[in-house]
Amino acid sequence: MAGFRDIDRALFPIKSIAAVIEIFKHHLERTSEPDLALLSIIVGAVENSLTCGRPNAPQQISDPIESSRLPSLEYHTVEVLYNKFYAIMKGAVDVPAKNTTKTQYATRELVKKVSDAVWNTLSRSYYKDRAHLQSLFSYLTGNKLDCFGVAFAVVAGCQALGFADVHLALSEDHAWVVFGEFSTETAEVTWHGKGNEDKRGQEIGKGVAARSWLYVNNKPVVCTRAMEVAALVSAINPSLNATHDAYEVAYLQQELLWLLYDLGHLTKYPMAIGNLGDLEEISSTSGRIRCDILFREAISSARSYYDNMHVYPYTYQGGYFYRNKMYKEAFESWANASDVIRKYNYSRDDEEIYKEFLEIANELIPHIMKVESSGFSASCILKKPECFAYLLRFYDGICQWEEGSATPVLHIGWAKPLVNTISKFDSEVRAQVNIVCESSPGDSKFDHKAQTNGNATSCLNNNNNYCISEKENRSSDNELIHAIESKVISEESA
Ligand SMILES: FC(F)c1nnc(N2CCN(c3ncnc4sc(CC(F)(F)F)cc34)CC2)s1
């Protein structure tokens, strides 16, 4: 079998986190192709034993990482599961014997058959959003996978069948595959969201669907084999229950992400860098860069490789600033997140990012305004015009997101917290924000440079005004305020 080399065999039985890391190291550093099925089965088995196992008698834990805190994972167990996966895939497609030396590329029909093989072996009905349904261990022992897990299983299946051209493509809330000699073919292989008919087998829409955040304007993360390993590591879920994580699983995920980071496999994967930043904020690794630097690296990766069309790098960073009471910085991150979403049209497939912005606007910002207007605030953001400017840019981006969309975004639930927030800034603070509008369309939407003076970083245009958004064919940003006020009035009179 492709997966098992003698070196792998030698590392069994797996009794420690360190042994799992050794297997990943070997696959990433000393093989041409890490074996996705093997690594997913192993990490799924470890996660399952530490998060889903029945609470056995508390064993004395000397050092959970090095010593045998793990129930020993036998070579035979993994081998049986690996063979089962291979048999399912082999049975699904009659792959022509590799008699030619010519590289064989996958076809849409082949990809669909592999997707059907996974699809038709899933349990009839189960709670799709449950935790720990992302790995091939879950698939092979429980016939359950979440939507990411199905896409990953298809790519692992194609690898097992010898199709090295089939790769995982990832947006911020969906996954599909690319294939063919130049990786230009695309295919849906899993479902998305609730109650939507799956589009498996179809190519990724170029039309109106492509303008929704779900397909990130055709700027997905197209994975290499090693980045597919990073995706399965990112998908590790240390949750024990709603309030606790299994420490060893989080440690394993963090160490594997640093291994992938050091090998350069996270460079073009902003969300994986963000995941590592979250883990480092919880428990920092000595000698490693700080988590706030990781959040900045995720942003620069999205700007460099994905035309700044990804939202999550900014909300990772904004969440970090918020948790650490750095409210002005949080406003700036959220304004930058809003600058991304304004470029999209809102579609009903974009619920996940809608919920993200709704929580920022209606929970996080109101909480900040409450604690800041309690009079004991240290950061006195209510006196800073750039904070007012960031908030206007944040709201303006959401308004522009709605413009031109078939589905509305804003409703009365948005307007009250919004008006309440704006009214917390005194007029003399608001007066310092000059709204500069580029009248002629075609000008770059933003023509300003960020300027730092002292400790205040302000967002200035060339005439030294605080600018929040220069928008084509929008007469003035008073429209924004009027639009909001009219919403409040009309909804209240309704
Ligand atoms: F921005 C912060 F609030 C976020 N905190 N966690 C966030 N996640 C957690 C991790 N996450 C991810 N992390 C790595 N890779 C992927 S690929 C993907 C889409 C799908 F699941 F394949 F369909 C999601 C995702 C989704 C976004 S955003």
PDBQT file of the ligand as one rigid body, heavy atoms in Angstrom, charges set to zero:
ROOT
HETATM    1  F1  LIG A 501     -12.072  35.116  12.156  1.00  0.00    +0.000 F 
HETATM    2  C1  LIG A 501     -12.164  34.492  13.310  1.00  0.00    +0.000 C 
HETATM    3  F2  LIG A 501     -13.254  34.849  13.944  1.00  0.00    +0.000 F 
HETATM    4  C2  LIG A 501     -12.236  33.031  13.026  1.00  0.00    +0.000 A 
HETATM    5  N1  LIG A 501     -12.050  32.078  13.912  1.00  0.00    +0.000 NA
HETATM    6  N2  LIG A 501     -12.085  30.832  13.420  1.00  0.00    +0.000 NA
HETATM    7  C3  LIG A 501     -12.346  30.780  12.121  1.00  0.00    +0.000 A 
HETATM    8  N3  LIG A 501     -12.415  29.656  11.386  1.00  0.00    +0.000 N 
HETATM    9  C4  LIG A 501     -11.955  28.437  11.965  1.00  0.00    +0.000 C 
HETATM   10  C5  LIG A 501     -11.204  27.624  11.026  1.00  0.00    +0.000 C 
HETATM   11  N4  LIG A 501     -11.708  27.608   9.680  1.00  0.00    +0.000 N 
HETATM   12  C6  LIG A 501     -10.937  26.989   8.725  1.00  0.00    +0.000 A 
HETATM   13  N5  LIG A 501      -9.652  26.833   9.053  1.00  0.00    +0.000 NA
HETATM   14  C7  LIG A 501      -8.814  26.276   8.143  1.00  0.00    +0.000 A 
HETATM   15  N6  LIG A 501      -9.208  25.881   6.923  1.00  0.00    +0.000 NA
HETATM   16  C8  LIG A 501     -10.501  26.020   6.594  1.00  0.00    +0.000 A 
HETATM   17  S1  LIG A 501     -11.280  25.589   5.124  1.00  0.00    +0.000 SA
HETATM   18  C9  LIG A 501     -12.817  26.098   5.648  1.00  0.00    +0.000 A 
HETATM   19  C10 LIG A 501     -14.020  25.986   4.820  1.00  0.00    +0.000 C 
HETATM   20  C11 LIG A 501     -14.480  24.533   4.795  1.00  0.00    +0.000 C 
HETATM   21  F3  LIG A 501     -14.663  24.096   6.044  1.00  0.00    +0.000 F 
HETATM   22  F4  LIG A 501     -13.579  23.780   4.178  1.00  0.00    +0.000 F 
HETATM   23  F5  LIG A 501     -15.655  24.421   4.126  1.00  0.00    +0.000 F 
HETATM   24  C12 LIG A 501     -12.747  26.596   6.921  1.00  0.00    +0.000 A 
HETATM   25  C13 LIG A 501     -11.435  26.568   7.464  1.00  0.00    +0.000 A 
HETATM   26  C14 LIG A 501     -12.885  28.393   9.387  1.00  0.00    +0.000 C 
HETATM   27  C15 LIG A 501     -12.754  29.740   9.993  1.00  0.00    +0.000 C 
HETATM   28  S2  LIG A 501     -12.540  32.364  11.487  1.00  0.00    +0.000 SA
ENDROOT
TORSDOF 0
